[in-house]
Amino acid sequence: MAQLKSNSRIYGNLRVDGRFLDSSGDAGTSGQVLSSTGIGTDWITPATGGGATVQYFSAAGPATNLTINTEQTVVLNTTIATSGTGDFTIASGVVTIVNAGVYHISYTVLTDCLTAGDSSRSESEAFLRINGTGELANSRVIMYNREGTEGAATGVKTMLYSATANDTIQIVARLRAANSTNIRILQGQTVLTIYRVA
């Protein structure tokens, strides 16, 4: 077999009538591409779909208005979109992040008062609970409600979270401070969205 010197340069066209071998002498298989290893070449199978698969999940709830006099999990009962159960699962309002990675997490909570015509003032709050205990640092939102005809308030939070495999996440809400206890989370107006960034 004829051999070319190291760093040979070919001017014009190059036609190979036989097999094109990589550095290990492998001819590859149909559909593979020749890739540099940094010190040679190797036939590899290319990734499909033009890149990595995006992992995402979004859900809304609760199914009915939820009064939050005491601490409550906001049950997300409607999945809006998901990349699949291999990435995320949901049960009783608790979302499981199946794969370890860095995730962009955002959530929105909409509160309102139960009783019109009452001028009492209340604060409610929500936060993310990870793995069933405690509060995810920096995840809290606080809503101010003045009960009456203009008592609605919205809390929104966006953050990054470095998850381990099968971490669980849920939204928890409660009354924070009040001289009235008529605060509720409105039906279907709490939304949690998660997507993987790394």
C-alpha positions as CSV (number, residue, x, y, z in Angstrom):
1,M,0.0,0.0,0.0
2,A,1.4,3.4,-1.0
3,Q,1.9,5.8,2.0
4,L,2.1,9.6,2.0
5,K,4.5,11.5,4.1
6,S,3.3,13.1,7.3
7,N,1.4,16.4,6.6
8,S,1.1,15.8,2.9
9,R,-0.9,18.3,0.9
10,I,-3.1,17.4,-2.1
11,Y,-3.9,20.1,-4.6
12,G,-7.1,19.4,-6.6
13,N,-9.6,16.6,-6.1
14,L,-9.2,13.4,-4.1
15,R,-11.0,10.3,-5.1
16,V,-11.0,7.2,-3.0
17,D,-12.2,4.1,-4.8
18,G,-11.8,1.7,-1.9
19,R,-12.5,2.1,1.8
20,F,-11.5,5.1,3.8
21,L,-9.8,3.9,7.0
22,D,-9.5,5.7,10.3
23,S,-6.4,5.8,12.5
24,S,-7.1,2.3,13.9
25,G,-7.6,0.8,10.4
26,D,-11.4,0.7,10.8
27,A,-13.6,1.4,7.7
28,G,-16.7,2.3,9.8
29,T,-20.3,1.3,8.9
30,S,-23.0,2.9,6.8
31,G,-24.2,6.2,8.4
32,Q,-21.1,6.8,10.5
33,V,-19.0,9.9,10.1
34,L,-15.2,10.4,10.3
35,S,-14.3,12.4,13.5
36,S,-11.1,13.8,14.8
37,T,-9.8,12.4,18.1
38,G,-7.2,15.1,18.4
39,I,-4.4,12.7,17.6
40,G,-6.1,10.8,14.8
41,T,-9.4,9.9,13.3
42,D,-12.3,7.6,14.3
43,W,-15.5,6.5,12.6
44,I,-18.5,7.4,14.9
45,T,-22.3,7.3,14.8
46,P,-23.6,10.9,14.8
47,A,-26.1,12.2,17.3
48,T,-29.7,12.4,15.9
49,G,-32.0,15.4,15.9
50,G,-29.2,17.9,15.3
51,G,-28.2,18.1,19.0
52,A,-29.2,17.3,22.5
53,T,-32.8,16.6,23.4
54,V,-34.3,19.5,25.4
55,Q,-35.8,18.4,28.8
56,Y,-38.8,20.5,29.9
57,F,-41.9,20.4,32.0
58,S,-44.7,22.7,32.8
59,A,-47.9,22.2,34.9
60,A,-50.7,24.2,36.4
61,G,-53.1,24.0,39.4
62,P,-54.9,23.8,41.7
63,A,-58.0,22.0,40.5
64,T,-60.2,24.3,42.7
65,N,-59.6,27.5,44.7
66,L,-57.3,26.7,47.6
67,T,-57.7,28.5,50.9
68,I,-54.3,28.9,52.6
69,N,-55.0,29.6,56.2
70,T,-52.4,26.9,56.9
71,E,-49.4,25.6,55.0
72,Q,-50.6,23.8,51.9
73,T,-49.0,22.1,48.9
74,V,-50.4,23.6,45.7
75,V,-51.4,20.5,43.8
76,L,-50.5,20.9,40.1
77,N,-53.2,18.8,38.4
78,T,-52.8,19.8,34.8
79,T,-49.6,19.0,32.8
80,I,-49.2,21.8,30.2
81,A,-46.2,20.4,28.4
82,T,-43.4,17.8,29.0
83,S,-40.5,16.2,27.2
84,G,-41.5,12.9,28.8
85,T,-41.7,10.7,31.9
86,G,-38.1,9.8,31.3
87,D,-37.3,13.4,32.3
88,F,-40.0,14.4,34.7
89,T,-42.9,12.7,36.5
90,I,-45.7,14.2,38.6
91,A,-47.9,12.7,41.4
92,S,-50.1,14.6,43.9
93,G,-48.6,17.9,42.9
94,V,-45.1,16.8,43.5
95,V,-42.7,16.8,40.4
96,T,-39.8,14.5,40.2
97,I,-36.7,15.6,38.2
98,V,-35.5,12.3,36.9
99,N,-32.0,13.4,35.6
100,A,-29.3,15.2,37.4
101,G,-28.4,18.6,35.9
102,V,-28.8,22.4,36.1
103,Y,-32.4,23.5,35.6
104,H,-34.1,26.8,35.0
105,I,-37.1,26.9,37.3
106,S,-39.9,29.5,37.4
107,Y,-43.2,29.6,39.1
108,T,-46.2,31.9,39.4
109,V,-48.8,32.0,42.2
110,L,-52.0,34.1,42.0
111,T,-53.8,34.9,45.2
112,D,-57.1,36.6,45.9
113,C,-59.4,37.3,48.8
114,L,-62.6,35.3,49.6
115,T,-64.7,38.1,51.0
116,A,-65.6,41.3,49.1
117,G,-66.2,44.5,51.1
118,D,-63.6,43.7,53.8
119,S,-60.7,46.1,54.1
120,S,-58.5,43.8,56.1
121,R,-54.9,43.4,55.0
122,S,-53.0,40.1,54.6
123,E,-49.7,38.8,53.4
124,S,-49.4,35.3,51.9
125,E,-46.3,33.5,50.7
126,A,-45.1,30.6,48.6
127,F,-41.8,28.8,48.2
128,L,-40.4,25.7,46.6
129,R,-39.9,22.6,48.7
130,I,-37.2,20.1,47.6
131,N,-37.2,16.4,48.5
132,G,-40.1,16.8,50.9
133,T,-38.5,18.9,53.6
134,G,-37.6,22.5,54.2
135,E,-37.4,25.4,51.7
136,L,-35.3,25.8,48.6
137,A,-33.1,28.8,49.4
138,N,-34.1,32.0,47.7
139,S,-37.3,30.6,46.3
140,R,-39.8,32.5,48.4
141,V,-42.4,35.0,47.0
142,I,-44.7,37.2,49.1
143,M,-48.1,38.5,48.0
144,Y,-49.9,41.4,49.7
145,N,-53.7,41.2,49.6
146,R,-56.1,43.8,50.7
147,E,-59.4,42.0,51.0
148,G,-62.2,43.6,49.0
149,T,-62.9,44.1,45.4
150,E,-59.2,44.7,44.6
151,G,-57.5,42.0,46.6
152,A,-55.6,40.0,44.0
153,A,-51.8,39.7,44.0
154,T,-49.2,37.7,42.0
155,G,-45.9,36.2,43.2
156,V,-43.3,35.2,40.5
157,K,-39.8,33.6,41.0
158,T,-37.2,32.5,38.5
159,M,-34.0,30.7,39.5
160,L,-31.4,28.1,38.6
161,Y,-31.3,24.8,40.5
162,S,-28.6,22.1,40.4
163,A,-30.6,18.9,40.8
164,T,-29.4,15.4,41.6
165,A,-31.3,12.5,40.0
166,N,-34.8,12.0,41.3
167,D,-35.0,15.2,43.3
168,T,-38.6,16.2,44.0
169,I,-40.0,19.7,43.9
170,Q,-43.4,21.1,45.0
171,I,-44.9,24.6,45.5
172,V,-46.0,25.3,49.1
173,A,-48.1,28.3,50.1
174,R,-49.4,29.7,53.4
175,L,-50.7,32.8,55.1
176,R,-47.8,34.9,56.4
177,A,-49.3,37.7,58.4
178,A,-53.0,38.8,58.6
179,N,-55.8,40.3,60.5
180,S,-58.1,38.2,58.3
181,T,-57.7,34.6,57.0
182,N,-59.7,34.8,53.8
183,I,-56.8,34.3,51.3
184,R,-57.0,31.7,48.5
185,I,-54.9,30.6,45.6
186,L,-57.1,30.8,42.5
187,Q,-58.0,27.7,40.5
188,G,-55.5,26.8,37.7
189,Q,-53.5,30.0,38.2
190,T,-50.3,28.5,39.8
191,V,-47.8,27.5,37.1
192,L,-44.5,25.7,37.5
193,T,-42.1,25.5,34.5
194,I,-38.8,23.6,34.5
195,Y,-36.2,23.1,31.7
196,R,-32.7,21.8,31.7
197,V,-29.9,24.2,30.8
198,A,-26.8,22.0,31.5
